[in-house]
Amino acid sequence: MVFLPTPGARDVSADDDTGASATTAAQAADPDAHSVTVNFVLNDAETAASSCVGEGGFGDIGPGTPVTIKNGSGEILGAGSLGVGSPQFTGGRASGCLWVTTLSGVPTNEAFYSAEVGRRGAVTESRADLQAAGWKFELSLGN
């Protein structure tokens, strides 16, 4: 599976249920550490109908699924997990789920950052692009 940027993903950071962040040596080295938000959309009506707990081929996606931020060398800069997902609707029908996870204390002095949900593949952004996006990754999986 490949993650694609999700245009217009709803930001629900004020009402999210995120996992805990882990502190790394890299975080301690950067006094200007920042929070990074991962907005993750799973486009799957079956999962949306099952309270955003992955169904079928998406059985590995749901509350507790690991979320990691790494630098260009693969060093973990932040780690957490998906919390409770929010069903998304298109035309009045359940179409998928949105999870918002915020990882705090991520160093701002890296050239590249990658975000990964579970083992579904990472998406990499440059520092400039991530900063321009408000320190948010927009990821999606499914149709």
C-alpha angles and dihedrals in degrees: 000000000000125000115227127195111265111226114216098003110177113252108224097163090132092061103031128127104216134181124248120275124235120222116228134190088253090059092052090052094059115062089188093062115158139202115254120202123208113201105194123187122191108197100209124120093201091057091047090052091052097058092269096298107136117260131199112341089004095058090121093062122085143074110347097025107141120252118195137183116202136179126237091276093055095253112148110245098174137003135189139130142251114273126195114331126224117228113238124212133208118188091350093304128108108257106167147313137274125211122187117199123178119198114196130205097035111159116246096206100082124107094217137022130193129196125202133181112205110318096315097117132277130263116214127209132178118245090250093052094045091048091048088052090056093258090297132132115207108203132173138180130191133028 
